[in-house]
Amino acid sequence: MTTRRDTAMSTFRTSAGLAAIMVGFVTLLLSRQIDGGFWHGFFQGATVALMVLGAFFVGSGIWPRRRADGDEQEHWLPSRDGSGDGR
C-alpha cells in the first residue's frame, strides 16, 4: 500500500531525474561547441554527472522501494516456498 507521501516523492524523483537529464543534454551541446580547454572538460564532466544522477532519480522514482515496516508478504523468500522440506 503506497501512501500519498510515497507517491509525491516518486513523482518528485522522476521529475527531478528528467530535469537533470535535460540539463545534461544542454551541457553535452555546450561541450560540443567548445573545442578544448577547461570549459570543454567541465561541460563533458557535467554531462556525465547529470546523466548518471538523472538515471538514478528516474529509476528510484519508477521502481518501488523496499518497505521499511517489515511487510514480508510482498517479497518472495526462497526459504518459505517449501523447497527446503525434503521434496
Backbone as ProteinMPNN parsed JSONL, in Angstrom:
{"seq_chain_A": "MTTRRDTAMSTFRTSAGLAAIMVGFVTLLLSRQIDGGFWHGFFQGATVALMVLGAFFVGSGIWPRRRADGDEQEHWLPSRDGSGDGR", "coords_chain_A": {"N_chain_A": [[0.838, -1.165, 0.0], [0.713, 2.072, -0.945], [1.473, 5.308, 0.226], [0.295, 8.725, 0.26], [2.465, 10.386, 0.533], [4.584, 8.769, -0.383], [3.879, 8.547, -3.074], [4.042, 11.217, -3.889], [6.775, 11.697, -3.467], [7.856, 9.894, -5.264], [6.957, 10.977, -7.682], [8.271, 13.439, -7.579], [10.982, 12.6, -7.631], [11.113, 11.373, -10.155], [10.519, 13.553, -11.834], [12.618, 15.301, -11.153], [14.75, 13.754, -12.017], [14.295, 13.619, -14.798], [14.584, 16.322, -15.391], [17.298, 16.687, -14.737], [18.459, 15.062, -16.677], [17.721, 16.436, -19.003], [19.108, 18.876, -18.625], [21.6, 17.786, -18.741], [21.734, 17.108, -21.463], [21.854, 19.677, -22.51], [24.339, 20.541, -21.506], [25.899, 18.731, -22.89], [25.591, 19.622, -25.536], [26.777, 22.127, -25.238], [29.402, 21.362, -24.629], [30.139, 20.292, -27.051], [30.329, 22.518, -28.63], [32.517, 23.932, -27.742], [35.943, 23.901, -28.352], [38.25, 23.001, -26.876], [40.164, 22.82, -23.803], [39.67, 24.031, -20.419], [36.876, 24.555, -20.074], [35.648, 22.88, -21.94], [36.229, 20.321, -20.908], [34.995, 20.634, -18.436], [32.257, 20.87, -19.123], [31.885, 18.379, -20.336], [32.32, 16.652, -18.17], [30.238, 17.507, -16.517], [28.102, 16.69, -18.076], [28.265, 13.866, -17.957], [27.962, 13.471, -15.173], [25.403, 14.601, -14.689], [23.767, 13.006, -16.312], [24.063, 10.452, -15.143], [23.145, 10.948, -12.525], [20.537, 11.761, -13.147], [19.53, 9.375, -14.281], [19.616, 7.733, -12.034], [17.74, 9.037, -10.341], [15.384, 8.849, -11.897], [15.124, 6.077, -12.068], [14.841, 5.41, -9.324], [12.479, 6.666, -8.849], [10.638, 5.357, -10.434], [10.714, 2.514, -9.939], [9.495, 0.612, -7.239], [10.387, 1.019, -3.779], [11.897, -0.988, -1.199], [9.878, -1.883, 1.499], [9.977, -0.44, 4.716], [8.651, -1.267, 6.923], [8.641, -3.945, 7.381], [6.932, -5.676, 6.025], [6.535, -8.661, 4.806], [5.005, -10.052, 3.061], [4.923, -9.164, 0.477], [7.301, -9.853, -0.685], [9.155, -12.464, -2.167], [10.511, -15.221, -0.625], [13.019, -17.583, -0.74], [13.348, -19.432, 1.307], [10.852, -19.861, 2.312], [9.18, -21.105, 0.53], [8.722, -23.784, 0.511], [10.569, -25.401, -0.685], [12.702, -26.399, 0.684], [11.934, -28.545, 2.241], [12.544, -31.194, 1.894], [11.478, -32.407, -0.358]], "CA_chain_A": [[0.0, 0.0, 0.0], [1.51, 3.295, -1.012], [0.851, 6.477, 0.839], [0.334, 9.936, -0.549], [3.842, 10.9, 0.595], [5.388, 7.94, -1.279], [3.531, 8.908, -4.439], [4.595, 12.551, -4.146], [8.223, 11.571, -3.555], [8.134, 9.206, -6.518], [6.754, 11.955, -8.749], [9.362, 14.413, -7.479], [12.23, 11.985, -8.095], [11.042, 11.184, -11.602], [10.617, 14.876, -12.451], [13.987, 15.797, -10.954], [15.613, 12.968, -12.882], [14.115, 14.067, -16.179], [15.189, 17.653, -15.493], [18.759, 16.509, -14.759], [18.832, 14.516, -17.99], [17.595, 17.514, -19.984], [20.251, 19.777, -18.424], [22.744, 17.028, -19.252], [21.774, 17.28, -22.921], [22.317, 21.044, -22.77], [25.793, 20.579, -21.296], [26.503, 17.982, -23.993], [25.657, 20.526, -26.685], [27.783, 23.146, -24.953], [30.739, 20.77, -24.73], [30.438, 20.079, -28.477], [30.608, 23.814, -29.242], [33.818, 24.422, -27.284], [36.951, 22.998, -28.917], [39.136, 22.376, -25.899], [40.447, 23.607, -22.625], [38.978, 23.752, -19.164], [35.418, 24.565, -20.191], [35.24, 21.675, -22.671], [36.25, 19.233, -19.943], [33.983, 20.909, -17.419], [30.932, 20.524, -19.644], [31.83, 16.935, -20.522], [32.126, 16.051, -16.855], [28.877, 17.825, -16.073], [27.197, 15.84, -18.847], [28.28, 12.517, -17.385], [27.396, 13.513, -13.822], [23.965, 14.858, -14.74], [23.082, 11.844, -16.886], [24.053, 9.376, -14.145], [22.247, 11.385, -11.461], [19.184, 11.707, -13.686], [19.123, 7.973, -14.405], [19.359, 7.244, -10.676], [16.48, 9.589, -9.86], [14.268, 8.267, -12.655], [14.997, 4.686, -11.63], [14.304, 5.332, -7.964], [11.1, 7.14, -8.871], [9.767, 4.417, -11.139], [10.64, 1.226, -9.269], [9.164, 0.764, -5.814], [11.43, 0.698, -2.82], [11.529, -1.97, -0.184], [9.16, -1.288, 2.621], [10.742, -0.472, 5.953], [7.836, -1.748, 8.038], [8.801, -5.384, 7.536], [5.864, -6.421, 5.372], [7.213, -9.67, 4.001], [4.068, -10.703, 2.161], [5.163, -8.714, -0.883], [8.576, -10.347, -1.196], [9.3, -13.898, -2.218], [11.687, -15.709, 0.071], [13.205, -18.988, -1.103], [13.256, -20.283, 2.49], [9.453, -20.039, 2.688], [8.349, -21.614, -0.557], [8.539, -25.223, 0.661], [11.563, -26.143, -1.445], [13.698, -26.976, 1.571], [11.33, -29.5, 3.17], [12.942, -32.544, 1.551], [10.772, -32.963, -1.524]], "C_chain_A": [[0.895, 1.245, 0.0], [0.732, 4.445, -0.394], [0.967, 7.656, -0.109], [1.752, 10.505, -0.594], [4.76, 10.105, -0.338], [5.136, 8.298, -2.731], [4.113, 10.27, -4.804], [6.112, 12.486, -4.298], [8.624, 10.879, -4.853], [7.988, 10.157, -7.706], [7.869, 12.991, -8.758], [10.666, 13.829, -8.015], [12.226, 11.799, -9.61], [11.185, 12.518, -12.322], [12.017, 15.455, -12.325], [14.966, 15.046, -11.846], [15.508, 13.387, -14.339], [14.709, 15.455, -16.391], [16.706, 17.557, -15.543], [19.223, 15.965, -16.098], [18.746, 15.599, -19.062], [18.74, 18.519, -19.854], [21.527, 19.094, -18.899], [22.859, 17.127, -20.768], [22.246, 18.687, -23.299], [23.831, 21.138, -22.585], [26.524, 19.769, -22.359], [26.649, 18.877, -25.223], [26.697, 21.626, -26.469], [29.203, 22.583, -25.072], [31.128, 20.517, -26.188], [30.8, 21.39, -29.179], [31.982, 24.356, -28.88], [34.876, 23.416, -27.694], [37.812, 22.309, -27.875], [39.319, 23.272, -24.702], [39.609, 23.194, -21.437], [37.474, 23.633, -19.35], [34.893, 23.364, -20.966], [35.176, 20.485, -21.708], [35.206, 19.394, -18.854], [32.593, 20.488, -17.9], [30.808, 19.032, -19.938], [31.606, 16.216, -19.195], [30.737, 16.305, -16.299], [27.852, 16.971, -16.806], [27.113, 14.45, -18.24], [27.611, 12.512, -16.014], [25.881, 13.709, -13.851], [23.189, 13.679, -15.32], [22.994, 10.7, -15.876], [23.09, 9.722, -13.005], [20.792, 11.324, -11.928], [18.674, 10.284, -13.816], [18.821, 7.373, -13.037], [18.012, 7.744, -10.166], [15.279, 9.003, -10.596], [14.045, 6.822, -12.217], [14.409, 4.555, -10.241], [12.875, 5.858, -7.894], [10.142, 6.155, -9.499], [9.602, 3.108, -10.37], [10.382, 1.415, -7.787], [10.327, 0.358, -4.927], [10.948, -0.406, -1.902], [10.866, -1.272, 0.972], [9.961, -1.469, 3.895], [9.944, -1.061, 7.11], [7.873, -3.256, 8.205], [7.691, -6.208, 6.938], [6.498, -7.413, 4.402], [6.265, -10.401, 3.069], [4.332, -10.331, 0.713], [6.382, -9.367, -1.517], [8.627, -11.866, -1.124], [10.592, -14.273, -1.514], [11.86, -17.19, -0.247], [13.092, -19.919, 0.105], [11.814, -20.579, 2.882], [8.578, -20.602, 1.577], [8.171, -23.126, -0.5], [9.585, -26.019, -0.086], [12.58, -26.826, -0.553], [13.135, -28.027, 2.512], [11.581, -30.955, 2.762], [12.203, -33.159, 0.389], [11.658, -33.066, -2.696]], "O_chain_A": [[1.739, 1.41, 0.881], [-0.493, 4.527, -0.489], [1.643, 7.593, -1.135], [2.188, 11.037, -1.615], [5.614, 10.684, -1.009], [6.069, 8.348, -3.533], [4.62, 10.452, -5.911], [6.675, 13.151, -5.168], [9.624, 11.244, -5.47], [8.805, 10.139, -8.627], [8.357, 13.376, -9.821], [11.377, 14.492, -8.77], [13.236, 12.045, -10.269], [11.901, 12.605, -13.32], [12.543, 16.033, -13.277], [15.908, 15.638, -12.373], [16.518, 13.498, -15.033], [15.273, 15.735, -17.449], [17.341, 18.275, -16.316], [20.273, 16.367, -16.599], [19.608, 15.67, -19.937], [19.286, 18.966, -20.863], [22.435, 19.754, -19.405], [23.965, 17.221, -21.301], [22.953, 18.863, -24.291], [24.525, 21.74, -23.405], [27.664, 20.091, -22.697], [27.696, 18.89, -25.871], [27.41, 22.008, -27.397], [30.101, 23.264, -25.565], [32.312, 20.526, -26.523], [31.493, 21.382, -30.197], [32.553, 25.15, -29.627], [34.741, 22.222, -27.427], [38.073, 21.113, -28.001], [38.713, 24.338, -24.596], [38.937, 22.163, -21.443], [36.861, 22.699, -18.833], [33.8, 22.878, -20.678], [34.198, 19.738, -21.693], [34.606, 18.419, -18.403], [31.848, 19.832, -17.172], [29.72, 18.473, -19.799], [30.802, 15.287, -19.108], [30.133, 15.425, -15.686], [26.844, 16.572, -16.222], [26.022, 13.918, -18.034], [26.786, 11.646, -15.728], [25.158, 13.045, -13.108], [22.081, 13.383, -14.872], [21.954, 10.05, -15.769], [22.309, 8.874, -12.574], [19.918, 10.883, -11.182], [17.517, 10.008, -13.498], [17.879, 6.593, -12.893], [17.227, 6.968, -9.622], [14.263, 8.694, -9.973], [12.907, 6.397, -12.02], [13.57, 3.688, -9.999], [12.139, 5.521, -6.967], [8.965, 6.116, -9.143], [8.48, 2.643, -10.171], [10.983, 2.282, -7.151], [11.131, -0.511, -5.266], [9.758, -0.716, -1.836], [11.27, -0.178, 1.367], [10.551, -2.524, 4.126], [10.507, -1.328, 8.172], [7.202, -3.794, 9.086], [7.526, -7.366, 7.324], [6.939, -7.042, 3.314], [6.697, -11.3, 2.348], [4.002, -11.098, -0.191], [6.49, -9.431, -2.741], [8.195, -12.471, -0.143], [11.646, -13.697, -1.786], [10.933, -17.974, -0.042], [12.768, -21.094, -0.065], [11.573, -21.463, 3.704], [7.352, -20.574, 1.683], [7.527, -23.698, -1.38], [9.488, -27.246, -0.115], [13.26, -27.75, -0.998], [13.79, -28.376, 3.494], [10.892, -31.855, 3.243], [12.31, -34.367, 0.181], [11.227, -33.512, -3.759]]}, "name": "protein", "num_of_chains": 1, "seq": "MTTRRDTAMSTFRTSAGLAAIMVGFVTLLLSRQIDGGFWHGFFQGATVALMVLGAFFVGSGIWPRRRADGDEQEHWLPSRDGSGDGR"}
